Amino acid sequence: MQRYKIININREELREFCNFAPILEEMMKMKKIQRKYYLIPIALCLLGIVWLGYYFFMSSLSLSDKIEYIYIDDNDNIDSVSAKLNDIASEHTIMAFTTMARHSSYAENIRSGRYAIAPGESAITVFRHLKNGHQEPVKLTIPESRTTDRLAGALSKKLMIDSTALAICLKDTAFCKRWGYDTATIVCLFVPNTYEVYWNTSIDHLMERMQKEHKHFWNKERLTKAQALGLTPNEICTVASIIDEETANNAEKPMIAGMYLNRLKVGMPLQADPTIKFALQDFALRRIYHDMLFYNSPYNTYKNTGLPPGPIKVASIAGIDAVLNRVDHDYLYMCAKEDFSGTHNFAKTYSEHLRNAAKYSKALNERGIK
């Protein structure tokens, strides 16, 4: 059993200790104050670190007051992405972005695309968008282009797709066959409307989307009307493309459609001037001369009866619906009006048509149009 030693303290020692107690208490207070003084710089350092973290990583990356877009290509790296951000961002947020990029797997997994950067979005938020591939789609409007080269060029301005590569595909027999067309009819796949697609979409994905939209456009109602006319959707598009080139007046298009369908019905050549321009690939022509009518081309509807091999442009929706809803009449001829209104004089007989043509020719001469 442990024994405890009893310490004897006399009165004088106890009195002396009691006198010393306030001094000990004061010393303890001094130590507490010293500890507080040590904590202040530590707290200030922590606050500084938090402030720097917020300043670099949480403050707005973009200096713009509107949504800005950056486009990241397949061959971009951290430095080139940072350079693209540099046009809209502050120096310290670029440093934050680069730091996060270099200390993550982003360098090995840079995702191409079109990315929106909104005002107030932090460097961390923007980095996450880019790293996770949260891109913003583009609004792609299919133009009513006259050639596949022009179509490819117009689409490439909105997409990452190379215009030359797309143009080559649209002229390639095997490629067109994959989608159920040939090189003359491939433009029938493109319905001129506005769609949301990703900027970095591939050629195949673009064609898949166009095929989906084409099927949606050619619904049961339109297919039934085409069948009633004895024409395929491709043939409807071909007639519509000619009508689109004849006039920009949508109200008149069903009348013109009725005239061309009358010609097809009786076996007359369409004799459409726009097909001569297409055959010659000279779209600046303002006047068709007699010798041009003999140009050897399957698109020359003066020399050949029936429809040309395919559309002479991407047919408009208004043009397509004008053919499907053509006006029934007996007109076989038409000529542009001499008032240059963009509308036409229609005729049932050739003699009547010649009179209309003479008036238009006179108006051209008076204006010096050659």
KOLFI-734786 format. One record per residue (C-alpha): residue in three letters; x, y, z. Coordinates in nm, 4 decimals, padded with zeros to 6 digits, always signed. Layout:
<rs>
- rest,xx,yy,zz
- Ala,X,Y,Z
...
</rs>
This chain:
<rs>
- rest,xx,yy,zz
- Met,+00.0000,+00.0000,+00.0000
- Gln,+00.1428,+00.3376,-00.1097
- Arg,+00.2068,+00.5805,+00.1610
- Tyr,+00.1755,+00.9522,+00.1087
- Lys,+00.4248,+01.1807,+00.2760
- Ile,+00.2670,+01.4515,+00.4811
- Ile,+00.4274,+01.7901,+00.4312
- Asn,+00.4187,+02.0175,+00.7269
- Ile,+00.3785,+02.3855,+00.6435
- Asn,+00.4118,+02.6335,+00.9231
- Arg,+00.2218,+02.9577,+00.9471
- Glu,+00.4981,+03.1761,+00.8128
- Glu,+00.5389,+02.9638,+00.4987
- Leu,+00.1626,+02.9647,+00.4413
- Arg,+00.1542,+03.3413,+00.4827
- Glu,+00.4421,+03.3778,+00.2356
- Phe,+00.2675,+03.1541,-00.0202
- Cys,-00.0500,+03.3535,+00.0076
- Asn,+00.1456,+03.6695,-00.0571
- Phe,+00.3002,+03.5092,-00.3706
- Ala,-00.0328,+03.3816,-00.5118
- Pro,-00.1331,+03.7133,-00.6770
- Ile,+00.2012,+03.7203,-00.8526
- Leu,+00.1417,+03.3697,-00.9907
- Glu,-00.2036,+03.4714,-01.1022
- Glu,-00.0583,+03.7733,-01.2840
- Met,+00.2002,+03.5527,-01.4545
- Met,-00.0760,+03.3220,-01.5814
- Lys,-00.2605,+03.6204,-01.7254
- Met,+00.0557,+03.7319,-01.9041
- Lys,+00.0931,+03.3879,-02.0647
- Lys,-00.2668,+03.3994,-02.1890
- Ile,-00.2055,+03.7421,-02.3418
- Gln,+00.1104,+03.6150,-02.5078
- Arg,-00.0850,+03.3233,-02.6551
- Lys,-00.3401,+03.5683,-02.7977
- Tyr,-00.0634,+03.7685,-02.9594
- Tyr,+00.0678,+03.4505,-03.1214
- Leu,-00.2820,+03.3643,-03.2569
- Ile,-00.3353,+03.7018,-03.4242
- Pro,-00.0698,+03.6604,-03.6988
- Ile,-00.1815,+03.3014,-03.7541
- Ala,-00.5405,+03.4164,-03.7990
- Leu,-00.4286,+03.6945,-04.0315
- Cys,-00.2326,+03.4446,-04.2411
- Leu,-00.5360,+03.2179,-04.2648
- Leu,-00.7568,+03.5088,-04.3663
- Gly,-00.5009,+03.6083,-04.6284
- Ile,-00.4960,+03.2581,-04.7717
- Val,-00.8769,+03.2522,-04.7859
- Trp,-00.8838,+03.5940,-04.9520
- Leu,-00.6214,+03.4934,-05.2091
- Gly,-00.8137,+03.1738,-05.2822
- Tyr,-01.1309,+03.3716,-05.3374
- Tyr,-00.9495,+03.6371,-05.5428
- Phe,-00.7907,+03.3841,-05.7756
- Phe,-01.0461,+03.1035,-05.7925
- Met,-01.3862,+03.2467,-05.6994
- Ser,-01.3901,+03.5936,-05.8540
- Ser,-01.5488,+03.6411,-06.1981
- Leu,-01.3294,+03.5057,-06.4769
- Ser,-01.4819,+03.7179,-06.7519
- Leu,-01.4347,+04.0929,-06.7571
- Ser,-01.7231,+04.1291,-07.0034
- Asp,-02.0760,+04.2260,-06.9047
- Lys,-02.2276,+03.9865,-07.1594
- Ile,-02.1998,+03.6165,-07.2399
- Glu,-01.8797,+03.5399,-07.4291
- Tyr,-01.7987,+03.2246,-07.6245
- Ile,-01.4727,+03.0414,-07.6750
- Tyr,-01.4160,+02.7689,-07.9319
- Ile,-01.1841,+02.4826,-07.8400
- Asp,-01.0468,+02.2713,-08.1245
- Asp,-00.9280,+01.9114,-08.1236
- Asn,-00.5633,+02.0197,-08.1376
- Asp,-00.5804,+02.2703,-07.8511
- Asn,-00.3668,+02.2364,-07.5369
- Ile,-00.3648,+02.4102,-07.1978
- Asp,-00.1598,+02.7021,-07.3276
- Ser,-00.3818,+02.7615,-07.6328
- Val,-00.7007,+02.7334,-07.4261
- Ser,-00.5589,+02.9838,-07.1765
- Ala,-00.4686,+03.2138,-07.4656
- Lys,-00.8282,+03.2036,-07.5886
- Leu,-00.9534,+03.2875,-07.2398
- Asn,-00.6995,+03.5670,-07.2140
- Asp,-00.9067,+03.7822,-07.4516
- Ile,-01.1900,+03.8074,-07.1996
- Ala,-01.0376,+03.7233,-06.8597
- Ser,-00.8228,+03.8974,-06.5995
- Glu,-00.4620,+03.7940,-06.5437
- His,-00.5171,+03.6439,-06.1985
- Thr,-00.8149,+03.4273,-06.3062
- Ile,-00.6124,+03.3004,-06.6023
- Met,-00.3418,+03.2011,-06.3528
- Ala,-00.6047,+03.0191,-06.1464
- Phe,-00.7420,+02.8390,-06.4524
- Thr,-00.3941,+02.7339,-06.5672
- Thr,-00.3073,+02.6109,-06.2166
- Met,-00.6206,+02.3948,-06.1997
- Ala,-00.5629,+02.2656,-06.5528
- Arg,-00.2021,+02.1664,-06.4853
- His,-00.2877,+01.9928,-06.1575
- Ser,-00.5692,+01.7831,-06.3024
- Ser,-00.6288,+01.5396,-06.5879
- Tyr,-00.7483,+01.8212,-06.8156
- Ala,-00.4327,+01.8217,-07.0303
- Glu,-00.4983,+01.4606,-07.1338
- Asn,-00.8717,+01.5136,-07.1836
- Ile,-00.9281,+01.8529,-07.3467
- Arg,-01.2774,+01.8502,-07.4964
- Ser,-01.3458,+02.0468,-07.8098
- Gly,-01.6596,+02.2553,-07.8348
- Arg,-01.8225,+02.5941,-07.8050
- Tyr,-01.8394,+02.7105,-07.4462
- Ala,-02.0412,+02.9972,-07.3011
- Ile,-01.8812,+03.2085,-07.0284
- Ala,-02.1358,+03.4197,-06.8455
- Pro,-02.0601,+03.7334,-06.6427
- Gly,-01.9935,+03.6458,-06.2793
- Glu,-01.8877,+03.2851,-06.3411
- Ser,-01.5789,+03.2009,-06.1375
- Ala,-01.2588,+03.0448,-06.2673
- Ile,-01.3548,+02.7201,-06.0920
- Thr,-01.6986,+02.7142,-06.2596
- Val,-01.5541,+02.7832,-06.6046
- Phe,-01.2866,+02.5193,-06.5529
- Arg,-01.5493,+02.2604,-06.4589
- His,-01.7569,+02.3459,-06.7679
- Leu,-01.4578,+02.2991,-06.9962
- Lys,-01.3279,+01.9897,-06.8190
- Asn,-01.6681,+01.8169,-06.8237
- Gly,-01.7514,+01.9228,-07.1806
- His,-02.0599,+02.1298,-07.0904
- Gln,-02.0692,+02.3138,-07.4201
- Glu,-02.3307,+02.5472,-07.5640
- Pro,-02.5045,+02.4436,-07.8902
- Val,-02.5078,+02.6703,-08.1943
- Lys,-02.8138,+02.7667,-08.3966
- Leu,-02.7455,+02.6216,-08.7409
- Thr,-02.9570,+02.7568,-09.0258
- Ile,-02.9469,+02.5484,-09.3428
- Pro,-02.9058,+02.7958,-09.6299
- Glu,-03.0767,+02.7628,-09.9672
- Ser,-02.7406,+02.7197,-10.1400
- Arg,-02.7087,+02.6700,-10.5151
- Thr,-02.4173,+02.4241,-10.5010
- Thr,-02.2792,+02.1698,-10.2567
- Asp,-01.9569,+02.3724,-10.2394
- Arg,-02.1500,+02.6774,-10.1235
- Leu,-02.3538,+02.4677,-09.8821
- Ala,-02.0385,+02.3175,-09.7292
- Gly,-01.8813,+02.6616,-09.7022
- Ala,-02.1844,+02.8099,-09.5284
- Leu,-02.2157,+02.5235,-09.2787
- Ser,-01.8449,+02.5260,-09.1942
- Lys,-01.8734,+02.8895,-09.0840
- Lys,-02.1013,+02.7745,-08.8024
- Leu,-01.9335,+02.4408,-08.7241
- Met,-01.5888,+02.2975,-08.6587
- Ile,-01.6282,+02.0886,-08.9766
- Asp,-01.3783,+02.1666,-09.2515
- Ser,-01.5582,+02.3028,-09.5597
- Thr,-01.3335,+02.1180,-09.8050
- Ala,-01.3847,+01.7863,-09.6271
- Leu,-01.7637,+01.8302,-09.6277
- Ala,-01.7683,+01.9388,-09.9932
- Ile,-01.5675,+01.6299,-10.0904
- Cys,-01.8125,+01.4070,-09.9023
- Leu,-02.1156,+01.5636,-10.0718
- Lys,-01.9569,+01.4908,-10.4106
- Asp,-01.8598,+01.1349,-10.3220
- Thr,-02.0889,+00.8698,-10.4702
- Ala,-02.0312,+00.6145,-10.1937
- Phe,-02.0878,+00.8707,-09.9195
- Cys,-02.4143,+00.9933,-10.0737
- Lys,-02.5322,+00.6363,-10.1238
- Arg,-02.4928,+00.5717,-09.7500
- Trp,-02.7711,+00.8223,-09.6902
- Gly,-02.9949,+00.7037,-09.9736
- Tyr,-02.9034,+00.9645,-10.2370
- Asp,-02.6678,+01.0293,-10.5248
- Thr,-02.4457,+01.3311,-10.5815
- Ala,-02.7219,+01.5109,-10.7734
- Thr,-02.9912,+01.4621,-10.5089
- Ile,-02.7951,+01.4753,-10.1812
- Val,-02.9104,+01.8353,-10.1245
- Cys,-03.2652,+01.6983,-10.0859
- Leu,-03.1589,+01.5706,-09.7439
- Phe,-03.1146,+01.9263,-09.6163
- Val,-03.4384,+02.0930,-09.5072
- Pro,-03.3679,+02.4674,-09.4740
- Asn,-03.4598,+02.5368,-09.1167
- Thr,-03.2789,+02.6383,-08.7985
- Tyr,-03.1513,+02.3638,-08.5697
- Glu,-02.9520,+02.3474,-08.2478
- Val,-02.6377,+02.1381,-08.2911
- Tyr,-02.3035,+02.1196,-08.1184
- Trp,-02.0248,+02.3183,-08.2813
- Asn,-01.7868,+02.0197,-08.2782
- Thr,-02.0330,+01.7792,-08.4411
- Ser,-01.8757,+01.5478,-08.6982
- Ile,-01.9818,+01.5172,-09.0621
- Asp,-02.1508,+01.1833,-08.9930
- His,-02.3368,+01.3207,-08.6909
- Leu,-02.4484,+01.6205,-08.8960
- Met,-02.5828,+01.3928,-09.1679
- Glu,-02.7599,+01.1775,-08.9082
- Arg,-02.9268,+01.4880,-08.7685
- Met,-03.0288,+01.6058,-09.1168
- Gln,-03.1728,+01.2623,-09.1908
- Lys,-03.3756,+01.2768,-08.8697
- Glu,-03.5070,+01.6253,-08.9529
- His,-03.5826,+01.5167,-09.3115
- Lys,-03.7985,+01.2293,-09.1868
- His,-03.9748,+01.4637,-08.9482
- Phe,-04.0416,+01.7151,-09.2263
- Trp,-04.1701,+01.4576,-09.4750
- Asn,-04.4625,+01.3565,-09.2585
- Lys,-04.7610,+01.1494,-09.3677
- Glu,-04.9495,+01.4528,-09.4988
- Arg,-04.6674,+01.5684,-09.7268
- Leu,-04.5900,+01.2169,-09.8468
- Thr,-04.9576,+01.1613,-09.9312
- Lys,-04.9697,+01.4835,-10.1355
- Ala,-04.6502,+01.3912,-10.3196
- Gln,-04.7889,+01.0481,-10.3999
- Ala,-05.1083,+01.2055,-10.5348
- Leu,-04.8933,+01.4074,-10.7771
- Gly,-04.7043,+01.0959,-10.8804
- Leu,-04.3743,+01.2451,-10.7607
- Thr,-04.1129,+01.1394,-10.5079
- Pro,-03.9871,+01.3782,-10.2375
- Asn,-03.6667,+01.4218,-10.4396
- Glu,-03.8661,+01.5162,-10.7492
- Ile,-04.0776,+01.7570,-10.5444
- Cys,-03.7558,+01.9212,-10.4223
- Thr,-03.6281,+01.9468,-10.7795
- Val,-03.9400,+02.1293,-10.9004
- Ala,-03.9387,+02.3457,-10.5872
- Ser,-03.5761,+02.4468,-10.6432
- Ile,-03.6606,+02.5746,-10.9913
- Ile,-03.9592,+02.7683,-10.8587
- Asp,-03.7430,+02.9231,-10.5850
- Glu,-03.5071,+03.0526,-10.8521
- Glu,-03.7943,+03.1859,-11.0611
- Thr,-03.9390,+03.4037,-10.7848
- Ala,-03.8949,+03.5140,-10.4256
- Asn,-04.2687,+03.5821,-10.4067
- Asn,-04.4049,+03.2939,-10.1983
- Ala,-04.7647,+03.3851,-10.2825
- Glu,-04.6991,+03.3213,-10.6525
- Lys,-04.5100,+02.9952,-10.6120
- Pro,-04.8191,+02.7662,-10.6165
- Met,-04.9184,+02.9239,-10.9521
- Ile,-04.5742,+02.8578,-11.0999
- Ala,-04.5812,+02.5053,-10.9581
- Gly,-04.9106,+02.4430,-11.1352
- Met,-04.7598,+02.5579,-11.4660
- Tyr,-04.4536,+02.3325,-11.4416
- Leu,-04.6639,+02.0348,-11.3381
- Asn,-04.8891,+02.0991,-11.6401
- Arg,-04.5819,+02.0848,-11.8640
- Leu,-04.4636,+01.7617,-11.7065
- Lys,-04.8094,+01.6138,-11.7530
- Val,-04.8197,+01.6820,-12.1291
- Gly,-04.4526,+01.6009,-12.1907
- Met,-04.3384,+01.9566,-12.2677
- Pro,-03.9852,+02.0672,-12.1770
- Leu,-03.9875,+02.2793,-11.8628
- Gln,-03.7836,+02.5487,-12.0418
- Ala,-03.6826,+02.7012,-11.7090
- Asp,-03.4199,+02.9739,-11.7403
- Pro,-03.2712,+02.9030,-11.3932
- Thr,-03.1667,+02.5583,-11.5125
- Ile,-02.9544,+02.7235,-11.7837
- Lys,-02.7760,+02.9308,-11.5191
- Phe,-02.7127,+02.6154,-11.3186
- Ala,-02.5902,+02.4235,-11.6221
- Leu,-02.3481,+02.7058,-11.7043
- Gln,-02.2659,+02.7544,-11.3329
- Asp,-02.3044,+03.1265,-11.3945
- Phe,-02.5467,+03.2579,-11.1354
- Ala,-02.4760,+03.6217,-11.2118
- Leu,-02.6552,+03.5998,-11.5479
- Arg,-02.9356,+03.8529,-11.5711
- Arg,-03.0407,+03.7596,-11.9212
- Ile,-03.0558,+03.4282,-12.1080
- Tyr,-02.9591,+03.4470,-12.4763
- His,-03.0693,+03.2152,-12.7550
- Asp,-02.7342,+03.0416,-12.8016
- Met,-02.7280,+02.9445,-12.4320
- Leu,-03.0373,+02.7314,-12.4842
- Phe,-02.8312,+02.4757,-12.6754
- Tyr,-02.5729,+02.4189,-12.4028
- Asn,-02.5172,+02.0467,-12.3613
- Ser,-02.6106,+01.9528,-12.0054
- Pro,-02.8632,+01.7213,-11.8387
- Tyr,-02.9771,+02.0306,-11.6476
- Asn,-03.0723,+02.2146,-11.9674
- Thr,-03.4517,+02.1953,-11.9561
- Tyr,-03.4770,+02.3499,-12.3026
- Lys,-03.2999,+02.0526,-12.4630
- Asn,-03.4294,+01.7810,-12.2306
- Thr,-03.7825,+01.6896,-12.1307
- Gly,-03.8751,+01.5873,-11.7794
- Leu,-03.6937,+01.6896,-11.4655
- Pro,-03.3198,+01.7533,-11.4369
- Pro,-03.1111,+01.4977,-11.2399
- Gly,-03.1661,+01.6833,-10.9146
- Pro,-03.2408,+02.0183,-10.7527
- Ile,-03.0565,+02.3275,-10.8732
- Lys,-03.0365,+02.4504,-10.5134
- Val,-03.1497,+02.3553,-10.1650
- Ala,-03.5254,+02.3895,-10.2023
- Ser,-03.7075,+02.6157,-09.9576
- Ile,-03.9918,+02.4900,-09.7408
- Ala,-04.2193,+02.7441,-09.9100
- Gly,-04.1164,+02.6076,-10.2496
- Ile,-04.1760,+02.2470,-10.1473
- Asp,-04.5179,+02.3244,-10.0020
- Ala,-04.6021,+02.5293,-10.3122
- Val,-04.5538,+02.2192,-10.5278
- Leu,-04.7513,+02.0007,-10.2883
- Asn,-05.0322,+02.2596,-10.2855
- Arg,-05.0078,+02.3807,-10.6454
- Val,-05.2867,+02.5832,-10.8030
- Asp,-05.4819,+02.3907,-11.0675
- His,-05.5056,+02.5902,-11.3905
- Asp,-05.4487,+02.5566,-11.7667
- Tyr,-05.1425,+02.7803,-11.8039
- Leu,-04.8426,+02.6383,-11.9877
- Tyr,-04.6292,+02.9518,-12.0210
- Met,-04.5065,+03.2334,-11.8058
- Cys,-04.2768,+03.5304,-11.8433
- Ala,-04.1429,+03.7800,-11.5917
- Lys,-04.3473,+04.0985,-11.5775
- Glu,-04.2047,+04.4056,-11.7435
- Asp,-04.2436,+04.6049,-11.4204
- Phe,-03.9666,+04.3959,-11.2583
- Ser,-04.1916,+04.3236,-10.9616
- Gly,-04.0630,+03.9676,-10.9421
- Thr,-04.4002,+03.8280,-11.0480
- His,-04.5046,+03.6799,-11.3823
- Asn,-04.7531,+03.7008,-11.6669
- Phe,-04.9077,+03.3602,-11.7356
- Ala,-05.0367,+03.2414,-12.0735
- Lys,-05.2281,+02.9438,-12.2076
- Thr,-05.1091,+02.9789,-12.5676
- Tyr,-04.7664,+03.0297,-12.7217
- Ser,-04.8778,+03.3389,-12.9139
- Glu,-04.9953,+03.5023,-12.5936
- His,-04.6663,+03.4087,-12.4310
- Leu,-04.4681,+03.5717,-12.7148
- Arg,-04.6487,+03.8990,-12.6548
- Asn,-04.5598,+03.8830,-12.2857
- Ala,-04.1999,+03.7969,-12.3715
- Ala,-04.1753,+04.0918,-12.6106
- Lys,-04.2880,+04.3335,-12.3400
- Tyr,-04.0281,+04.1968,-12.0971
- Ser,-03.7508,+04.2050,-12.3585
- Lys,-03.8316,+04.5680,-12.4371
- Ala,-03.8125,+04.6568,-12.0668
- Leu,-03.4708,+04.4879,-12.0408
- Asn,-03.3412,+04.6828,-12.3400
- Glu,-03.4702,+05.0109,-12.2008
- Arg,-03.2814,+04.9468,-11.8769
- Gly,-02.9686,+04.8423,-12.0609
- Ile,-02.9675,+04.4977,-11.9017
- Lys,-02.7563,+04.2556,-12.1016
</rs>
